[in-house]
Amino acid sequence: MSEPHALQIVIQIAGAAALLIWAVRLVRTGVERGFAAPMRSWLRHSTKNRLLAAGTGMGAAVLLQSATAVAVLVSNFVSKSALGAATGLAILLGADVGSAVVTQLLMVRQPLLIPLLLVIGVTVFLRGDGSSTRQIGRIMIGLALIFVSLEMIRGATEPMISHPGTQAIMAYLGSDLLTAFVIGAVFAWGVHSSVAAVLLFVTLTGQSILPTPAAAAMILGANLGGGVIAYVLTYSAPIASRRMVMANLILRGGGAALVLLGIVAMPDLLTGLGATPDRQAINLHLAFNVGLALVTLPFMGPIMAVAPYLMPERPDQSGGLKVASALDPALLDRPGRAIDCAARELLAMGQKIEQMLITVEPIYDHWNTATASLIADQDKAVKQTHLEIKLYLARLGQKGMDEDLSRRSMELASISSSLDSASDAITRIMLELAKRLDLQNLQFSSQGREEIRDFTDRVQGNVQLALNVMMNQNPAEARELVAAKEKVRKVEQKLQRSHIGRLRDGLSESIETSNIHQETLRALKQINTAFSMVAHPILLKSGDLLKSRLT
C-alpha cells in the first residue's frame, strides 16, 4: 500500500467515523427537542418497581440513542428528590441495556432503508408544521446518516484487510486485550458516545480487520468509557446524583473488567455468542448489559446504602467567600466588554432562580422552614443583582453607545426585570402557597399533585433551555423556547379544566386545595413566560418573531 493511498484510507475512515458520531448526536437532539417533556414525565413515573424503572430506562435510551443522556436526565430528578437514588440506578442499568439494543438495531443492513429514511425524513422536516413533526424528520435523517456512515466505514476499510501493517497491529491487539480494553474506553469517552464506539468496533470486526477477542475487549472498554462520560457530565451535581452515577460506573466498569478476565481465561466463550465474528462481538455487548442488569437489580437498595462510604460528602471549600460580581466598573469606558459583563451577571441571576424553582417544589409535600428561609434569602440576592444590573447599565448609557449596544443594553435590562418577576412568583406566590398547605394541614388529590409535578418539570426544562439560549444566543433554540411558551399556555389551560372537573365530581381534596392548585399553575406559567423573554431579542434580530407570534 503506497503512502498516499494509506493517507486517503485514513481520511475516509476518519470522515465516516465523524459522520457516525454526528448522526448519533442528530438523532438524540431530535428526540430531546421534540419529546423532552413527555420523556421527563415518563422517566419520573417509573417509580412503582425497579423492573419497570429498568424498562423505562431501556426505552428512553433506545429513543435517545444514548445511555448518557438518560443518566443526565435521571440525575436531575434525583437531585430534586423526584426519584430515589436506588430507582435512578435501576433506570441507568436499563438505559445501558437500551444502548446495547440500539447497536443491534443499527447493524441491520437493508439497501432500501437509507433512501427511504432520507426521502421521508427530509420531506417531514421541510413540510412539517409543528416543532415535534420537524424533529421526527430530523430523527429519520439522523438514522439514515448512521447507516450511510457504517457503509462508508465498510467501503473504506476493505483495502486494509490484507495489508501486512494492519494485520500486525490487529494481531497485537488480539493478543494484548488489556490495551484493547483501554483503547475502547478512551475512544468511547473521547467521542462521548458508547453507541458510536461499539458500532465502529463491530463494523471493523465484520470486515475481518479487528480480531474478535480484541473487538470484545474494546466493546467492554466502551462500556467503561460510557460510564465515565456520565460521571464527568454530572460531576457538579448534588451528592445523591453523583453517588448514583458513580455506582453505575463501578457496576458497569467493574463488570466489564471481570468479563474481560473471563474471556482471557476462556477465549472459547465468544464462539457461543454467534456464527460470525461481528455477531459475536455485538451479542457480547447486549449479553453483558442484560446480565449486569439481571444480576444487580435485586440489590439496588444495598448498593446505594454502600455508596455514601465510597463517596462521602465533600466539605465546603468556599470558606464563606462571597462570589465576585461580573459587573466590572473599570470596563464602563469599553461598552462592548461592559455589556458582556452584564450578560454574565444576568446568567448567574437566572441560575439562582432556577435553583429556587428546583428547591421550592418538594416543600409542597413536606414544609421545611430552613429551606423556605434559604429561598427567601436567594430572592433578596436576586433583587440585589437586578438592582445592580440596572444601575450598571444606566451608568453605561451615560458614557454614550452606538445604536446596537444601546439596544442590547435595553434588552438586558428588560430580561433582568422579567427574571426578577419570576423570582417574585416563586417567593411571593409558590412559597406562601406551600406554607398554607402546611399550616392548614391540607393535601392535594393524588391526580392534582401529579399534575403539578409534571407541569413543574415542564417549566424547569424550559428554564434550563432559556439559560442555554442566554449563553449560546442560538436562534433555533430561541425559536424552540418561544414555541414552548405556547405549549405551556395550552397545558396550563388543560390542567385548569381537569381541576374544575374534579371539583364537579366533589373530590374533597380538590375542593379544599382548589385555590392553591390554580394559583400554583398560574405562578408556574408566569415563571415560564418570564424566562421565555430571553428568546425575543434573538428572534427579532433574525426576523423569526412578529409583534405577537412566531412567523
C-alpha positions in Angstrom: 0.0 0.0 0.0 1.5 3.3 -1.0 1.8 6.2 1.4 -0.7 8.5 -0.3 -3.2 5.6 -0.7 -2.8 4.8 3.1 -3.4 8.5 3.9 -6.5 8.5 1.7 -7.9 5.5 3.5 -7.2 7.0 6.9 -9.0 10.2 5.9 -12.0 8.2 4.6 -12.3 6.2 7.8 -12.0 9.4 9.9 -14.7 11.1 7.8 -17.0 8.1 8.1 -16.4 7.9 11.9 -17.1 11.7 12.2 -20.3 11.3 10.3 -21.3 8.4 12.6 -20.7 10.4 15.7 -22.6 13.4 14.3 -25.5 11.3 13.1 -26.0 9.7 16.5 -26.0 13.2 18.0 -28.5 14.3 15.4 -31.0 11.6 16.4 -30.5 12.4 20.1 -31.0 16.1 19.5 -34.2 15.5 17.6 -35.7 13.4 20.4 -34.6 15.9 23.1 -36.1 18.9 21.2 -39.3 17.2 20.2 -40.2 14.9 23.1 -38.2 16.1 26.1 -41.3 16.9 28.3 -43.1 13.6 27.8 -39.9 11.7 28.3 -39.1 13.5 31.5 -42.6 12.7 32.8 -42.3 9.1 31.6 -39.0 8.7 33.5 -40.3 10.2 36.7 -43.4 8.0 36.7 -41.3 4.8 36.7 -41.0 4.6 40.4 -43.5 1.7 41.1 -40.9 -1.0 40.9 -37.3 -1.5 39.8 -38.2 -3.7 36.9 -40.5 -1.0 35.5 -37.7 1.5 36.1 -35.2 -0.5 34.2 -37.7 -1.0 31.3 -38.3 2.8 31.2 -34.6 3.5 31.2 -34.2 1.0 28.3 -37.0 2.6 26.3 -35.6 6.1 26.9 -32.1 5.0 25.8 -33.4 3.5 22.6 -35.2 6.7 21.7 -32.2 8.9 22.7 -29.6 6.6 21.2 -27.6 7.3 24.4 -27.5 5.9 27.9 -25.5 9.0 28.9 -28.4 11.4 28.0 -30.7 9.3 30.2 -28.2 9.5 33.0 -28.1 13.3 32.9 -32.0 13.4 32.9 -32.2 11.0 35.8 -29.5 12.9 37.7 -31.7 16.0 37.6 -34.7 14.1 39.0 -32.6 12.6 41.8 -31.1 16.0 42.7 -34.7 17.3 43.1 -35.7 14.3 45.2 -38.3 13.4 42.5 -36.7 10.0 42.2 -34.9 7.8 44.8 -31.3 7.1 44.1 -32.0 3.3 44.0 -34.7 3.7 41.5 -32.5 6.1 39.5 -29.7 3.4 39.4 -32.3 0.9 38.1 -33.2 3.3 35.3 -29.5 3.7 34.4 -28.9 0.0 34.2 -32.0 -0.3 32.0 -30.6 2.5 29.9 -27.3 0.6 29.4 -29.4 -2.3 28.1 -31.3 0.1 25.8 -28.0 1.4 24.4 -27.0 -2.2 23.6 -30.3 -2.8 21.9 -29.7 0.3 19.7 -26.5 -1.1 18.4 -28.3 -4.3 17.5 -30.9 -2.3 15.5 -28.4 -0.1 13.8 -26.4 -3.0 12.5 -29.3 -4.2 10.3 -28.4 -3.9 6.6 -31.3 -3.1 4.3 -30.4 -1.4 1.0 -33.8 0.4 0.6 -33.7 1.7 4.2 -31.3 4.5 3.6 -33.1 6.2 0.7 -36.5 5.6 2.3 -35.4 7.3 5.6 -33.9 10.2 3.7 -36.9 10.8 1.5 -39.4 10.6 4.3 -37.2 12.4 6.8 -36.3 15.4 4.6 -40.0 15.7 3.5 -41.3 15.7 7.0 -38.6 18.1 8.2 -39.2 20.6 5.4 -43.0 20.3 5.3 -43.8 19.7 8.9 -46.0 22.3 10.6 -45.2 21.8 14.3 -41.8 21.6 16.1 -42.4 17.9 17.1 -43.2 16.9 13.5 -40.0 18.5 12.2 -38.0 16.7 14.9 -39.4 13.4 13.7 -37.9 14.3 10.3 -34.6 15.2 12.0 -34.5 11.8 13.7 -35.2 9.9 10.4 -32.4 11.8 8.7 -30.0 11.0 11.6 -30.9 7.3 11.4 -30.2 7.3 7.6 -26.9 9.0 8.1 -25.9 6.4 10.7 -26.5 3.7 8.1 -24.6 5.7 5.5 -21.6 6.2 7.8 -21.4 2.5 8.5 -21.5 1.7 4.8 -18.7 4.3 4.3 -16.6 2.6 7.0 -17.1 -0.8 5.4 -16.1 0.6 2.0 -13.1 2.5 3.3 -11.7 -0.4 5.3 -11.8 -3.1 2.5 -8.3 -2.3 1.2 -6.9 -2.6 4.7 -8.0 -6.2 5.2 -4.9 -7.9 3.5 -2.3 -5.2 4.4 0.6 -6.6 6.5 0.8 -3.5 8.7 -2.9 -3.7 9.6 -2.7 -7.4 10.3 0.3 -6.9 12.6 -1.4 -4.1 14.6 -4.6 -6.0 14.9 -2.8 -9.2 15.8 -1.1 -7.4 18.6 -4.5 -6.0 19.9 -5.8 -9.6 19.7 -3.0 -10.8 22.0 -3.0 -7.8 24.4 -6.6 -7.5 25.5 -5.9 -5.1 28.3 -4.5 -2.5 25.8 -7.6 -3.1 23.6 -9.8 -2.6 26.6 -8.2 0.7 27.5 -8.3 1.9 23.8 -12.1 1.1 23.7 -12.7 3.1 27.0 -10.7 6.1 25.8 -12.3 6.2 22.4 -15.8 6.0 23.8 -15.0 8.8 26.3 -13.3 10.8 23.5 -16.3 10.7 21.1 -18.8 11.0 24.0 -20.8 8.1 22.6 -20.5 4.4 23.5 -23.1 3.6 20.8 -20.9 5.2 18.1 -17.8 3.4 19.5 -19.4 0.0 19.6 -20.8 0.4 16.1 -17.3 1.2 14.8 -15.6 -1.7 16.5 -18.3 -4.2 15.4 -18.1 -2.9 11.8 -14.3 -3.3 11.8 -14.7 -6.8 13.1 -17.2 -7.6 10.4 -14.6 -6.5 7.8 -12.1 -9.1 9.3 -9.8 -6.2 10.4 -10.3 -6.4 14.1 -9.9 -9.9 15.7 -12.9 -11.0 17.7 -11.1 -11.1 21.1 -9.8 -7.5 20.5 -13.2 -6.3 19.5 -14.8 -7.9 22.6 -12.2 -6.2 24.8 -12.7 -2.8 23.1 -16.5 -3.1 23.4 -16.2 -3.9 27.1 -13.9 -0.9 27.4 -16.5 1.2 25.7 -18.9 0.3 28.5 -16.4 1.6 31.0 -15.9 4.8 28.9 -19.7 5.3 28.7 -19.9 5.2 32.4 -17.1 7.7 32.7 -18.9 10.1 30.3 -21.9 10.3 32.6 -19.7 10.6 35.7 -17.9 13.6 34.3 -21.1 15.3 33.0 -22.7 15.1 36.4 -19.6 15.9 38.5 -21.1 19.2 39.7 -24.5 17.7 40.6 -25.7 17.2 44.1 -24.2 14.4 46.1 -27.1 12.0 45.8 -27.0 12.2 42.0 -23.2 11.7 41.9 -23.4 8.7 44.1 -26.0 7.1 41.8 -23.9 7.8 38.7 -20.7 6.5 40.5 -22.5 3.3 41.4 -23.5 2.8 37.8 -19.8 3.4 36.7 -18.5 0.9 39.2 -21.0 -1.7 38.3 -20.6 -1.2 34.5 -16.8 -0.7 34.5 -16.1 -3.4 37.2 -18.4 -5.9 35.4 -16.7 -5.2 32.1 -13.3 -5.9 33.7 -14.5 -9.2 35.2 -15.9 -10.3 31.9 -12.6 -9.4 30.2 -10.8 -11.6 32.7 -13.2 -14.4 31.8 -12.5 -14.0 28.1 -8.8 -14.1 28.7 -9.1 -17.3 30.7 -11.7 -18.9 28.4 -11.4 -17.5 24.8 -13.9 -20.1 23.5 -16.7 -18.2 25.4 -17.2 -15.9 22.5 -17.9 -18.7 20.0 -21.2 -19.4 21.6 -22.5 -15.9 21.0 -22.9 -16.1 17.3 -21.9 -17.6 14.0 -19.8 -14.7 12.7 -17.2 -12.5 14.4 -19.2 -9.3 14.2 -22.3 -11.1 15.5 -20.2 -12.5 18.4 -18.9 -9.0 19.3 -22.3 -7.2 19.2 -24.1 -10.0 21.0 -21.4 -9.8 23.8 -22.4 -6.2 24.3 -26.0 -7.0 24.7 -25.5 -10.1 26.8 -23.1 -8.2 29.1 -25.6 -5.3 29.8 -28.6 -7.6 30.2 -26.7 -9.9 32.5 -25.4 -7.0 34.6 -29.0 -5.6 35.0 -30.5 -9.0 35.9 -27.7 -9.7 38.5 -27.7 -6.3 40.2 -31.4 -5.1 40.0 -32.4 -7.1 43.2 -29.6 -5.3 45.2 -30.2 -1.6 44.3 -31.0 -0.7 47.9 -27.9 -2.3 49.5 -25.7 -0.9 46.7 -26.9 2.6 47.3 -26.5 2.1 51.0 -22.8 1.5 50.5 -22.4 4.5 48.1 -22.0 7.1 50.9 -19.0 5.3 52.2 -17.4 5.3 48.7 -18.3 9.0 48.1 -18.7 10.9 51.3 -20.0 14.5 51.4 -17.4 17.0 50.2 -16.6 19.7 52.8 -17.5 23.2 51.8 -14.3 24.7 50.4 -15.8 28.1 49.8 -14.8 29.3 53.3 -17.8 31.7 53.2 -16.2 33.7 50.4 -18.7 35.9 48.5 -19.0 35.2 44.8 -17.5 38.2 42.9 -19.8 40.2 40.7 -19.2 40.2 36.9 -20.2 43.9 36.8 -16.7 45.5 36.5 -16.8 49.3 36.8 -13.4 49.6 35.1 -15.0 48.4 31.9 -17.6 51.2 31.7 -15.4 53.0 29.2 -15.5 49.9 26.9 -19.2 49.4 26.3 -18.9 46.1 24.4 -17.0 44.4 27.2 -19.3 46.0 29.8 -22.4 44.6 28.0 -20.8 41.2 28.1 -20.2 41.6 31.9 -23.9 42.5 32.4 -24.9 39.4 30.3 -22.7 37.2 32.6 -24.3 38.6 35.7 -27.7 38.1 34.2 -27.0 34.5 33.6 -25.9 34.0 37.2 -29.1 35.6 38.3 -31.1 33.2 36.1 -29.2 30.2 37.6 -30.1 31.3 41.1 -33.8 31.5 40.2 -33.6 28.0 38.5 -32.2 26.7 41.8 -35.0 28.4 43.7 -37.6 26.7 41.5 -36.0 23.3 42.0 -35.9 23.8 45.7 -39.5 25.1 46.2 -41.3 22.1 44.6 -40.5 19.5 47.3 -41.8 21.7 50.2 -45.3 21.4 48.8 -45.2 17.9 50.2 -43.1 18.5 53.4 -42.7 22.0 54.7 -39.2 22.9 55.7 -38.6 26.2 57.4 -34.8 26.2 56.7 -35.4 25.6 53.0 -38.1 28.3 52.9 -35.6 30.7 54.6 -32.9 29.8 52.0 -35.3 30.5 49.1 -36.2 33.9 50.7 -32.5 34.8 51.0 -32.0 33.8 47.4 -34.8 36.1 46.4 -33.2 39.0 48.2 -29.9 38.2 46.4 -31.7 38.2 43.1 -33.3 41.5 43.8 -30.0 43.0 44.7 -28.5 41.6 41.5 -31.4 43.1 39.5 -30.8 46.5 41.0 -27.0 46.3 40.4 -27.6 45.3 36.7 -30.0 48.2 36.2 -27.6 50.8 37.8 -24.6 49.4 35.8 -26.4 49.6 32.5 -27.7 53.1 33.4 -24.1 54.3 34.1 -23.0 52.7 30.9 -25.7 54.6 29.0 -24.2 57.9 30.3 -20.9 57.1 28.6 -22.6 57.0 25.2 -23.0 54.0 23.0 -23.8 53.1 19.4 -27.3 52.0 18.4 -26.6 48.3 18.6 -25.1 48.4 22.0 -27.8 50.7 23.3 -30.4 48.3 22.1 -28.6 45.3 23.7 -28.4 47.2 26.9 -32.2 47.8 26.9 -32.8 44.1 26.1 -30.7 43.0 29.1 -32.5 45.4 31.4 -35.8 44.1 30.2 -34.8 40.5 30.7 -33.5 41.3 34.2 -36.9 42.7 35.1 -38.6 39.6 33.7 -36.3 37.3 35.8 -37.0 39.4 38.9 -40.7 38.8 38.4 -40.0 35.0 38.1 -38.2 35.2 41.5 -41.2 37.0 42.9 -43.6 34.3 41.6 -41.5 31.7 43.5 -41.2 33.5 46.8 -44.3 35.6 47.0 -46.7 33.0 45.5 -45.4 29.4 45.5 -43.6 29.6 48.8 -46.6 31.2 50.5 -48.9 28.6 48.9 -46.7 25.7 50.2 -46.8 27.3 53.7 -50.6 27.5 53.5 -50.8 23.8 52.7 -48.7 23.0 55.8 -50.5 25.4 58.2 -54.0 24.3 57.2 -52.9 20.6 57.1 -54.1 20.2 53.5 -53.1 17.8 50.8 -53.7 17.8 47.0 -55.6 15.0 45.4 -53.2 12.4 44.0 -54.1 13.4 40.5 -53.8 17.1 41.3 -50.3 16.6 42.9 -49.1 14.6 39.9 -50.3 17.4 37.5 -48.4 20.0 39.4 -45.2 17.8 39.4 -45.5 17.2 35.6 -46.1 20.9 35.0 -43.2 21.9 37.2 -41.0 19.5 35.3 -42.0 21.1 32.0 -41.3 24.6 33.3 -38.0 23.6 34.7 -37.0 22.1 31.4 -37.9 25.4 29.7 -35.9 27.4 32.3 -32.9 25.2 31.5 -33.4 25.8 27.8 -33.6 29.6 28.4 -30.3 29.6 30.3 -28.7 27.7 27.4 -30.1 30.4 25.0 -28.7 33.1 27.1 -25.3 31.5 26.8 -25.2 30.5 23.1 -27.7 33.0 21.5 -28.8 30.2 19.2 -31.8 31.3 17.0 -33.0 27.7 16.6 -33.1 27.1 20.4 -34.6 30.6 20.9 -37.4 29.7 18.5 -37.9 26.4 20.4 -38.1 28.3 23.6 -40.9 30.7 22.4 -42.8 27.7 20.9 -42.6 26.0 24.3 -44.2 29.1 25.9 -47.3 28.4 23.8 -47.3 24.7 24.7 -47.1 25.7 28.4 -50.1 28.0 28.0 -52.2 25.2 26.4 -51.1 22.7 29.0 -52.0 25.1 31.9 -55.5 25.6 30.4 -55.9 21.8 30.1 -54.9 21.3 33.7 -57.2 24.0 34.9 -60.1 22.3 33.1 -59.1 19.0 34.7 -59.1 20.6 38.1 -62.5 22.0 37.6 -63.7 18.6 36.5 -62.6 17.1 39.8 -64.4 19.9 41.7 -67.6 19.0 39.8 -67.1 15.4 40.9 -67.0 16.6 44.5 -63.5 15.3 45.3 -62.9 16.7 48.8 -59.1 17.2 48.4 -59.6 19.1 45.2 -62.2 21.4 46.9 -60.0 22.1 49.9 -56.9 22.9 47.8 -58.6 24.5 44.8 -57.2 28.0 45.1 -53.7 26.7 46.0 -53.7 24.4 43.0 -54.9 27.0 40.5 -52.6 29.7 41.8 -49.6 27.4 41.6 -50.3 26.6 38.0 -50.6 30.3 37.2 -47.3 31.1 39.1 -45.5 28.4 37.1 -46.9 29.8 33.8 -45.7 33.3 34.9 -42.2 31.9 35.6 -42.1 30.2 32.2 -43.2 33.4 30.5 -40.6 35.4 32.2 -37.8 33.1 31.1 -39.1 32.9 27.5 -38.5 36.6 27.2 -34.8 35.7 26.8 -35.5 34.5 23.3 -37.4 37.5 22.0 -34.4 39.8 21.2 -32.7 37.0 19.3 -35.7 36.2 17.2 -36.5 39.8 16.5 -32.9 40.2 15.2 -33.2 37.1 13.0 -36.7 38.1 11.7 -38.3 35.0 13.2 -40.6 36.9 15.5 -43.5 39.2 14.7 -45.1 41.6 17.2 -47.4 38.9 18.5 -46.3 35.5 17.3 -43.7 33.3 15.6 -43.6 33.6 11.8 
